[in-house]
Amino acid sequence: MMDAAGGDITKEYTAEDVKHADFSSTEGAIKDHTAAIDVKTLDQSTVHYLSGPIRVVDVDGKPAKPSDLLSVEICNLGPLPGDEWGFTAIFGRENGGGFLTDHFPCAAKAIWYFEFAYSPHIPGVRFPGLTHPGIIGTAPSMELLNIWNSPQSLTLCEVQQSRPPANLPLTKGCLLGKIEEGTPEWERIAREAARTVPGRENGGNCDIKNLSRGSKVYLPVFVEGANLSTGDMHFSQGDDEVSFCGAIEMSGFLELKCEIIRDGMKEYLTPMGPTPLHVNPIFEIGPVEPRFSDWLVFEGINVDESGRQHFLDATVAYKRAMLNAIDYLSRFGYSKEQVYLLLSCCPCEGRISGIVDSPNALATLAIPTSIFDQDIRPKTNKVPTGPRLVRNPDIPQCTYDGKLPTTINPSAAA
């Protein structure tokens, strides 16, 4: 269980060495209780605890090699028996934040219990899970790792994003399996190892909710043996996991079956960049997933809360769709923080519905209405004003102690 770096960073494991047990993305740091101080004080330098890397060989004992394609089928997965609970969290703005961190800067969480997901912190909703690993990927080669860590790549990130999505490796919190901390080998690897937060060319933290039972992922192979790793198990997740720790994070198990497609990278993946390494995985959706027939869909365009017009900006448009949905559902007895957490982890569907009709990109967010125990559709007799089915007034959350301003929509519902 370790961060990925350059293919040769750890001792080699086989499937016999690794039991695919994952103890959620925070390794037990978030507790099943009604306080959010554990979220507020979480050390973000250590994020994902992974199972792997697993050296993959074919039936003749020949390992996967660079330029192969690794077919990984998800055969079975679920919560660890006896540990059927999970959490969804909002990280504090100065400790990771989230998609709407300028609106929701306070650390908060909701605890969920299974088999159908329900939470005492967000009463009145219940939905089936679409369990999946947030992370699944192969190890990068040193050449690919050097591309990720190049100053040019990180400078571009800083120019285009207010919060850089990638950083140079740090030794703090680095997890390198059986390599002894403090040794020269550990120090070398810790200073070059890629962190597991973003999805990358090798797969990684893609957080695709449809990678569930019966799915297949086709991963590029960059090093001999592929060195497959996986983890970050989710019971359920909305499209985009918007609160950042926005799935229902859980302890889980995972059973996989691998097949090597020789020279599959050259055969099936076209590089989109200056080197043959600039490729991306492809996947098949499995046959098992929740089915809903009735949806309420919220639209957003790229005009921000201040009224500023942007040009074909899908990020601003999706933010508007999310804010529209949050404000709407808060009229039915929920706090906006409750709705933000709910839309991060319930089986909602996000879409870029229009990207050519300038100046406005159009994003939509579809919410299955049957997950609520009240009718949330607009009606002629207006929003009900009687006793609410929601019994808990809010979620466990902390105060915001930072100095950054909070964005407030002057026209939103109180």
C-alpha positions as CSV (number, residue, x, y, z in Angstrom):
1,M,0.0,0.0,0.0
2,M,1.8,3.1,-1.2
3,D,2.0,6.1,-3.4
4,A,3.1,5.4,-7.0
5,A,6.5,6.5,-8.2
6,G,8.5,5.5,-11.3
7,G,7.6,1.8,-11.4
8,D,10.6,0.6,-9.3
9,I,9.6,2.2,-6.0
10,T,8.7,-0.9,-4.0
11,K,9.1,-4.5,-3.5
12,E,7.0,-6.5,-6.0
13,Y,3.8,-8.1,-4.8
14,T,1.5,-10.7,-6.3
15,A,-2.2,-11.3,-5.7
16,E,-1.2,-13.9,-3.1
17,D,0.6,-11.2,-1.1
18,V,-2.2,-8.6,-1.1
19,K,-5.7,-9.0,0.3
20,H,-7.8,-6.3,-1.3
21,A,-9.0,-4.7,1.9
22,D,-9.2,-1.0,2.0
23,F,-9.7,1.1,5.1
24,S,-11.2,4.1,3.4
25,S,-9.3,7.1,2.2
26,T,-8.5,8.3,5.7
27,E,-7.4,5.0,7.4
28,G,-9.9,5.4,10.3
29,A,-9.2,9.0,11.1
30,I,-12.9,10.0,10.6
31,K,-15.0,8.5,13.4
32,D,-18.6,7.4,13.7
33,H,-19.7,10.1,16.1
34,T,-21.6,13.4,16.0
35,A,-18.6,15.8,15.9
36,A,-16.7,17.2,12.9
37,I,-13.5,18.1,14.6
38,D,-11.9,15.0,13.1
39,V,-12.6,16.4,9.6
40,K,-11.4,19.9,10.5
41,T,-8.0,18.6,11.9
42,L,-7.4,15.9,9.4
43,D,-3.8,15.7,8.2
44,Q,-4.1,16.0,4.4
45,S,-0.5,15.0,3.7
46,T,-1.6,11.3,4.0
47,V,-4.6,10.6,1.8
48,H,-5.1,7.2,0.2
49,Y,-4.2,3.9,1.6
50,L,-3.9,1.5,-1.4
51,S,-3.7,-2.2,-1.9
52,G,-0.7,-2.9,-4.2
53,P,1.3,-2.7,-6.3
54,I,0.5,-6.1,-7.8
55,R,2.7,-7.5,-10.4
56,V,0.5,-8.9,-13.2
57,V,1.6,-11.9,-15.3
58,D,-0.1,-14.0,-17.9
59,V,-0.9,-17.7,-17.8
60,D,2.7,-18.5,-18.9
61,G,4.2,-16.4,-16.2
62,K,5.3,-13.6,-18.5
63,P,4.7,-10.1,-17.0
64,A,2.8,-7.3,-18.5
65,K,5.2,-5.0,-20.4
66,P,5.2,-1.3,-21.4
67,S,2.9,-0.7,-24.3
68,D,0.5,-3.4,-23.2
69,L,-3.1,-2.8,-22.1
70,L,-4.2,-4.2,-18.8
71,S,-7.9,-5.3,-18.7
72,V,-9.1,-5.3,-15.1
73,E,-12.6,-6.7,-14.4
74,I,-14.3,-5.8,-11.1
75,C,-15.8,-9.2,-10.1
76,N,-17.0,-8.4,-6.6
77,L,-16.8,-5.6,-4.0
78,G,-18.6,-4.3,-1.0
79,P,-18.3,-3.0,2.6
80,L,-16.1,-5.0,5.0
81,P,-18.4,-7.3,6.9
82,G,-19.1,-5.9,10.3
83,D,-18.1,-2.4,9.3
84,E,-21.2,-1.3,7.3
85,W,-21.0,2.4,7.7
86,G,-19.3,5.3,6.0
87,F,-19.0,9.1,5.9
88,T,-19.3,12.1,3.6
89,A,-17.3,15.2,4.5
90,I,-16.7,18.9,3.7
91,F,-13.0,19.8,4.3
92,G,-12.3,23.2,5.7
93,R,-11.4,25.8,3.1
94,E,-7.7,26.0,4.2
95,N,-7.5,22.2,4.5
96,G,-8.5,21.0,1.0
97,G,-11.8,22.7,0.5
98,G,-14.1,21.5,-2.2
99,F,-15.9,22.5,-5.4
100,L,-18.0,25.1,-3.6
101,T,-15.6,25.9,-0.8
102,D,-16.1,29.7,-1.2
103,H,-19.8,29.0,-0.2
104,F,-19.2,26.3,2.3
105,P,-15.8,27.0,4.1
106,C,-16.6,25.0,7.3
107,A,-15.5,21.5,8.0
108,A,-18.6,19.2,8.3
109,K,-19.6,15.6,7.9
110,A,-22.5,13.1,7.7
111,I,-22.4,9.5,8.8
112,W,-24.2,6.9,6.7
113,Y,-25.3,3.3,7.4
114,F,-26.0,0.5,4.9
115,E,-27.4,-1.7,3.2
116,F,-29.5,1.1,1.7
117,A,-27.7,4.4,2.6
118,Y,-29.4,6.4,5.3
119,S,-28.1,9.0,7.6
120,P,-29.3,10.4,11.0
121,H,-27.7,13.7,9.9
122,I,-29.6,14.0,6.7
123,P,-33.0,12.4,7.5
124,G,-35.7,11.8,4.9
125,V,-33.5,10.3,2.2
126,R,-32.6,6.7,1.4
127,F,-30.9,5.3,-1.7
128,P,-29.1,2.1,-2.9
129,G,-25.3,2.2,-3.3
130,L,-23.3,1.9,-6.4
131,T,-20.1,0.6,-4.8
132,H,-16.8,1.3,-6.5
133,P,-13.1,1.9,-6.0
134,G,-12.2,5.6,-6.2
135,I,-8.7,4.7,-7.2
136,I,-7.5,2.0,-9.7
137,G,-4.3,2.4,-11.8
138,T,-1.0,1.2,-12.9
139,A,2.4,2.5,-11.9
140,P,4.0,5.3,-14.0
141,S,7.4,5.0,-15.7
142,M,10.1,7.3,-14.6
143,E,9.6,9.2,-17.9
144,L,5.9,9.8,-17.2
145,L,6.7,10.7,-13.5
146,N,9.2,13.3,-14.7
147,I,6.5,14.8,-16.9
148,W,4.1,15.0,-14.0
149,N,6.7,16.7,-11.8
150,S,8.1,19.1,-14.4
151,P,8.0,22.7,-13.3
152,Q,6.3,23.7,-16.6
153,S,3.3,21.5,-15.8
154,L,2.9,22.9,-12.3
155,T,3.4,26.5,-13.5
156,L,0.5,26.0,-16.0
157,C,-1.7,24.6,-13.2
158,E,-1.0,27.7,-11.0
159,V,-1.8,30.0,-13.8
160,Q,-5.1,28.4,-14.7
161,Q,-6.4,27.4,-11.2
162,S,-6.8,29.4,-8.0
163,R,-6.0,26.2,-6.1
164,P,-3.3,24.2,-8.0
165,P,-4.6,20.7,-8.7
166,A,-1.1,19.2,-8.5
167,N,1.9,19.9,-6.3
168,L,5.5,18.7,-6.3
169,P,6.0,15.6,-4.1
170,L,6.4,16.1,-0.4
171,T,8.1,13.7,2.0
172,K,5.5,14.3,4.8
173,G,2.9,11.6,4.9
174,C,4.5,9.6,2.2
175,L,3.4,5.9,2.4
176,L,5.9,3.5,0.8
177,G,4.8,0.0,1.9
178,K,7.7,-2.1,3.2
179,I,10.5,0.3,2.4
180,E,12.0,1.4,5.7
181,E,11.4,5.1,6.5
182,G,14.6,7.1,7.0
183,T,16.7,5.0,4.6
184,P,18.4,6.6,1.6
185,E,16.0,4.7,-0.7
186,W,13.0,5.9,1.2
187,E,14.2,9.5,1.0
188,R,14.8,9.3,-2.7
189,I,11.5,7.8,-3.5
190,A,9.5,10.1,-1.2
191,R,10.9,13.2,-3.0
192,E,9.9,12.0,-6.5
193,A,6.7,9.9,-5.8
194,A,3.5,11.1,-7.3
195,R,0.7,11.7,-4.8
196,T,-2.6,9.9,-5.4
197,V,-5.0,12.8,-5.3
198,P,-5.6,13.5,-9.1
199,G,-6.6,11.1,-11.8
200,R,-3.8,10.8,-14.4
201,E,-2.7,9.0,-17.5
202,N,-2.3,5.8,-15.5
203,G,-5.9,5.9,-14.2
204,G,-5.4,6.7,-10.5
205,N,-8.0,8.7,-8.5
206,C,-10.6,8.9,-11.3
207,D,-13.6,8.6,-8.8
208,I,-15.9,7.3,-11.5
209,K,-19.0,6.0,-9.8
210,N,-19.9,3.6,-12.6
211,L,-16.8,1.4,-12.1
212,S,-18.8,-1.1,-10.1
213,R,-19.5,-4.8,-10.2
214,G,-19.1,-6.2,-13.7
215,S,-17.2,-3.1,-15.0
216,K,-13.9,-3.4,-17.0
217,V,-11.1,-0.9,-17.0
218,Y,-8.5,-0.9,-19.7
219,L,-5.3,0.6,-18.2
220,P,-2.1,1.5,-20.1
221,V,1.0,-0.3,-18.9
222,F,4.1,1.8,-18.4
223,V,6.4,-0.6,-16.4
224,E,7.1,-4.3,-16.4
225,G,4.4,-6.1,-14.4
226,A,2.0,-3.1,-14.6
227,N,2.2,-2.7,-10.8
228,L,-1.6,-2.4,-10.3
229,S,-2.9,-0.6,-7.2
230,T,-6.4,0.1,-6.0
231,G,-8.3,1.5,-3.0
232,D,-10.4,4.4,-1.8
233,M,-13.6,2.4,-1.6
234,H,-17.0,4.2,-2.0
235,F,-20.4,2.9,-1.1
236,S,-22.1,5.6,-3.3
237,Q,-21.1,8.8,-5.0
238,G,-22.7,11.6,-7.0
239,D,-21.2,12.6,-10.3
240,D,-18.1,14.7,-9.6
241,E,-17.9,14.1,-5.8
242,V,-18.3,17.9,-5.4
243,S,-17.5,18.3,-1.7
244,F,-14.1,16.7,-2.4
245,C,-14.5,14.0,0.4
246,G,-17.9,13.7,-1.2
247,A,-18.5,10.0,-1.7
248,I,-19.7,7.8,1.1
249,E,-16.2,6.7,2.1
250,M,-16.0,3.2,3.6
251,S,-13.9,0.3,4.5
252,G,-14.3,-2.3,1.8
253,F,-13.1,-5.4,-0.1
254,L,-12.5,-5.8,-3.8
255,E,-12.0,-8.8,-6.1
256,L,-10.4,-8.3,-9.5
257,K,-9.6,-10.4,-12.6
258,C,-6.8,-9.2,-14.9
259,E,-6.0,-10.0,-18.6
260,I,-3.0,-8.6,-20.5
261,I,-3.7,-7.3,-24.1
262,R,-0.3,-7.4,-25.7
263,D,0.7,-4.1,-27.4
264,G,-2.8,-2.9,-26.6
265,M,-1.6,0.7,-26.0
266,K,-0.4,1.1,-29.6
267,E,-3.5,-0.8,-30.9
268,Y,-6.2,1.0,-29.1
269,L,-5.0,4.2,-27.4
270,T,-4.1,7.3,-29.4
271,P,-1.8,9.7,-27.5
272,M,-3.2,13.2,-27.1
273,G,0.1,15.1,-26.4
274,P,3.7,15.3,-27.3
275,T,4.7,11.8,-26.3
276,P,3.3,8.3,-26.5
277,L,2.7,8.4,-22.8
278,H,-0.1,11.0,-23.1
279,V,-3.0,8.5,-23.1
280,N,-6.0,7.8,-20.9
281,P,-7.8,4.6,-19.8
282,I,-11.1,3.5,-21.2
283,F,-13.7,1.5,-19.4
284,E,-16.9,-0.5,-19.8
285,I,-19.9,0.1,-17.4
286,G,-21.1,-3.0,-15.6
287,P,-24.7,-4.3,-15.7
288,V,-25.4,-3.7,-12.0
289,E,-26.5,-0.2,-11.0
290,P,-29.5,1.6,-9.4
291,R,-32.3,2.4,-11.8
292,F,-34.5,5.5,-11.4
293,S,-37.4,6.6,-13.6
294,D,-38.2,10.1,-12.2
295,W,-35.6,12.9,-12.0
296,L,-35.6,16.6,-11.2
297,V,-33.0,18.4,-13.4
298,F,-31.3,21.7,-12.6
299,E,-29.7,23.8,-15.2
300,G,-26.7,26.2,-14.9
301,I,-25.0,28.6,-17.3
302,N,-21.7,30.4,-17.0
303,V,-22.9,33.5,-15.4
304,D,-21.4,33.7,-11.8
305,E,-23.0,34.9,-8.6
306,S,-21.8,38.4,-9.2
307,G,-23.5,38.5,-12.6
308,R,-20.3,38.3,-14.5
309,Q,-20.6,36.7,-17.9
310,H,-18.0,34.0,-18.7
311,F,-17.3,32.4,-22.1
312,L,-18.1,28.7,-22.6
313,D,-16.9,28.0,-19.0
314,A,-18.3,24.6,-18.0
315,T,-16.9,24.9,-14.5
316,V,-18.9,28.0,-13.8
317,A,-22.0,26.5,-15.4
318,Y,-21.8,23.4,-13.3
319,K,-21.3,25.4,-10.2
320,R,-24.4,27.4,-11.0
321,A,-26.4,24.1,-11.5
322,M,-25.2,22.8,-8.1
323,L,-26.0,26.1,-6.4
324,N,-29.5,26.2,-8.0
325,A,-30.2,22.6,-6.8
326,I,-28.9,23.4,-3.2
327,D,-31.0,26.5,-2.9
328,Y,-34.1,24.7,-4.2
329,L,-33.8,21.7,-1.9
330,S,-33.1,23.9,1.1
331,R,-36.8,25.0,0.8
332,F,-37.9,21.5,1.9
333,G,-36.5,21.5,5.4
334,Y,-32.8,20.9,4.8
335,S,-29.9,23.2,5.5
336,K,-27.7,24.1,2.5
337,E,-24.8,22.1,4.1
338,Q,-27.0,19.0,4.3
339,V,-27.9,19.4,0.6
340,Y,-24.3,20.0,-0.4
341,L,-23.2,16.7,1.3
342,L,-26.2,14.9,-0.1
343,L,-25.5,15.9,-3.7
344,S,-21.9,14.8,-3.3
345,C,-22.8,11.2,-2.5
346,C,-26.3,10.4,-3.7
347,P,-26.7,8.8,-7.2
348,C,-27.2,12.2,-9.1
349,E,-26.1,12.6,-12.7
350,G,-24.0,15.6,-13.8
351,R,-23.8,16.6,-17.5
352,I,-22.2,19.1,-19.8
353,S,-25.3,19.6,-21.9
354,G,-24.1,22.4,-24.1
355,I,-20.6,23.5,-25.0
356,V,-20.9,25.3,-28.4
357,D,-23.7,27.9,-28.0
358,S,-21.5,30.9,-27.2
359,P,-21.2,32.6,-24.9
360,N,-22.9,30.2,-22.5
361,A,-21.9,26.6,-21.6
362,L,-24.8,24.7,-20.2
363,A,-24.5,22.2,-17.4
364,T,-27.3,20.1,-15.8
365,L,-27.6,18.2,-12.6
366,A,-30.3,15.4,-12.4
367,I,-31.5,14.2,-9.0
368,P,-33.6,11.1,-8.6
369,T,-36.8,12.2,-6.8
370,S,-37.5,8.7,-5.3
371,I,-34.6,9.0,-2.8
372,F,-36.7,11.5,-0.8
373,D,-39.6,10.6,1.5
374,Q,-41.4,13.8,0.5
375,D,-42.5,15.1,-2.9
376,I,-39.8,17.7,-4.0
377,R,-41.4,18.7,-7.3
378,P,-42.8,22.2,-7.8
379,K,-46.6,22.3,-7.2
380,T,-49.4,24.8,-7.5
381,N,-49.9,24.9,-3.7
382,K,-46.3,25.9,-3.1
383,V,-43.7,24.5,-0.8
384,P,-45.3,22.8,2.3
385,T,-45.1,24.9,5.5
386,G,-46.3,22.3,8.1
387,P,-44.1,20.0,10.3
388,R,-41.1,18.7,8.5
389,L,-40.1,15.1,8.1
390,V,-36.5,16.3,8.7
391,R,-35.8,15.7,12.4
392,N,-32.2,16.8,12.7
393,P,-31.7,20.6,12.1
394,D,-28.2,20.3,10.8
395,I,-25.1,18.2,10.3
396,P,-22.0,18.0,12.6
397,Q,-19.8,21.0,11.6
398,C,-17.1,23.2,12.9
399,T,-16.7,27.0,12.8
400,Y,-14.6,28.6,10.0
401,D,-11.5,30.2,11.5
402,G,-9.9,31.4,8.2
403,K,-9.7,34.9,6.8
404,L,-10.9,34.3,3.2
405,P,-14.3,35.8,2.3
406,T,-17.4,33.6,1.9
407,T,-19.3,34.0,-1.3
408,I,-23.0,34.9,-0.7
409,N,-25.6,35.0,-3.4
410,P,-27.7,38.1,-2.6
411,S,-30.8,36.6,-4.3
412,A,-30.7,33.1,-2.8
413,A,-33.2,31.8,-0.3
414,A,-32.2,32.5,3.3
